Amino acid sequence: MGIVCDAYHKPIFYDHTLDDYTVSNGILITKNKKVFEIINERLINTTGNDMPYYHQKTTVEVEEYRRQKAIKAQKKKEEDAKL
């Protein structure tokens, strides 16, 4: 039996009544609790940060990327409208 949780180490449950099955906090899957603990320990010992930290960092980076992409698209749209 394995462990499946989100980036904040909360269990992921399947709910067949939902319309959207998106897991917005990432997925962490391990073979068993011992492997789960070893992975967390190695991540913290090696980087000084835990999985929730990296999830938050990635979320911020993606939001900034999308914002920059939208700005570029808007500028291009405005330039095309001038022509």
CYANA upper distance limits for C-alpha pairs under 8 A (distance plus 0.5 A):
  1 MET  CA     31 LYS  CA      7.39
  1 MET  CA     32 ASN  CA      6.98
  2 GLY  CA     29 ILE  CA      7.68
  2 GLY  CA     30 THR  CA      6.21
  2 GLY  CA     31 LYS  CA      4.97
  2 GLY  CA     32 ASN  CA      5.22
  2 GLY  CA     33 LYS  CA      7.95
  3 ILE  CA     28 LEU  CA      8.40
  3 ILE  CA     29 ILE  CA      6.13
  3 ILE  CA     30 THR  CA      5.79
  3 ILE  CA     31 LYS  CA      6.92
  3 ILE  CA     32 ASN  CA      6.33
  3 ILE  CA     33 LYS  CA      7.18
  3 ILE  CA     36 PHE  CA      8.01
  4 VAL  CA     11 PRO  CA      6.76
  4 VAL  CA     12 ILE  CA      6.81
  4 VAL  CA     27 ILE  CA      7.45
  4 VAL  CA     28 LEU  CA      6.32
  4 VAL  CA     29 ILE  CA      5.11
  4 VAL  CA     30 THR  CA      7.27
  5 CYS  CA      9 HIS  CA      5.77
  5 CYS  CA     10 LYS  CA      5.73
  5 CYS  CA     11 PRO  CA      4.78
  5 CYS  CA     12 ILE  CA      5.62
  5 CYS  CA     27 ILE  CA      6.30
  5 CYS  CA     28 LEU  CA      5.84
  5 CYS  CA     29 ILE  CA      7.12
  6 ASP  CA     10 LYS  CA      6.00
  6 ASP  CA     11 PRO  CA      6.96
  6 ASP  CA     12 ILE  CA      6.95
  6 ASP  CA     23 VAL  CA      8.15
  6 ASP  CA     25 ASN  CA      5.99
  6 ASP  CA     26 GLY  CA      5.81
  6 ASP  CA     27 ILE  CA      5.06
  6 ASP  CA     28 LEU  CA      6.23
  7 ALA  CA     25 ASN  CA      6.01
  7 ALA  CA     26 GLY  CA      5.87
  7 ALA  CA     27 ILE  CA      6.50
  7 ALA  CA     28 LEU  CA      6.80
  7 ALA  CA     51 MET  CA      6.24
  7 ALA  CA     52 PRO  CA      5.86
  7 ALA  CA     55 HIS  CA      6.87
  8 TYR  CA     25 ASN  CA      7.82
  8 TYR  CA     51 MET  CA      7.52
  8 TYR  CA     52 PRO  CA      5.74
  9 HIS  CA     28 LEU  CA      8.34
 14 TYR  CA     21 TYR  CA      8.49
 23 VAL  CA     27 ILE  CA      7.78
 25 ASN  CA     55 HIS  CA      7.61
 26 GLY  CA     55 HIS  CA      7.83
 29 ILE  CA     36 PHE  CA      8.45
 30 THR  CA     35 VAL  CA      6.71
 30 THR  CA     36 PHE  CA      6.11
 31 LYS  CA     35 VAL  CA      6.86
 31 LYS  CA     36 PHE  CA      8.03
 32 ASN  CA     36 PHE  CA      6.80
 33 LYS  CA     37 GLU  CA      6.66
 34 LYS  CA     38 ILE  CA      6.70
 35 VAL  CA     39 ILE  CA      6.58
 36 PHE  CA     40 ASN  CA      6.83
 37 GLU  CA     41 GLU  CA      6.56
 38 ILE  CA     42 ARG  CA      6.52
 39 ILE  CA     43 LEU  CA      6.57
 40 ASN  CA     44 ILE  CA      6.74
 40 ASN  CA     50 ASP  CA      7.35
 40 ASN  CA     51 MET  CA      8.00
 41 GLU  CA     45 ASN  CA      6.48
 42 ARG  CA     46 THR  CA      6.27
 43 LEU  CA     47 THR  CA      6.36
 43 LEU  CA     48 GLY  CA      7.70
 43 LEU  CA     49 ASN  CA      7.25
 43 LEU  CA     50 ASP  CA      6.79
 43 LEU  CA     51 MET  CA      8.23
 44 ILE  CA     48 GLY  CA      5.03
 44 ILE  CA     49 ASN  CA      5.41
 44 ILE  CA     50 ASP  CA      5.88
 45 ASN  CA     49 ASN  CA      8.43
 49 ASN  CA     53 TYR  CA      6.62
 49 ASN  CA     54 TYR  CA      7.92
 50 ASP  CA     54 TYR  CA      7.27
 51 MET  CA     55 HIS  CA      6.67
 52 PRO  CA     56 GLN  CA      6.65
 53 TYR  CA     57 LYS  CA      6.65
 54 TYR  CA     58 THR  CA      6.52
 55 HIS  CA     59 THR  CA      6.67
 56 GLN  CA     60 VAL  CA      6.77
 57 LYS  CA     61 GLU  CA      6.74
 58 THR  CA     62 VAL  CA      6.59
 59 THR  CA     63 GLU  CA      6.69
 60 VAL  CA     64 GLU  CA      6.72
 61 GLU  CA     65 TYR  CA      6.65
 62 VAL  CA     66 ARG  CA      6.65
 63 GLU  CA     67 ARG  CA      6.62
 64 GLU  CA     68 GLN  CA      6.64
 65 TYR  CA     69 LYS  CA      6.62
 66 ARG  CA     70 ALA  CA      6.61
 67 ARG  CA     71 ILE  CA      6.78
 68 GLN  CA     72 LYS  CA      6.79
 69 LYS  CA     73 ALA  CA      6.71
 70 ALA  CA     74 GLN  CA      6.59
 71 ILE  CA     75 LYS  CA      6.69
 72 LYS  CA     76 LYS  CA      6.66
 73 ALA  CA     77 LYS  CA      6.61
 74 GLN  CA     78 GLU  CA      6.69
 75 LYS  CA     79 GLU  CA      6.66
 76 LYS  CA     80 ASP  CA      6.57
 77 LYS  CA     81 ALA  CA      6.67
 78 GLU  CA     82 LYS  CA      6.97
 79 GLU  CA     83 LEU  CA      7.33
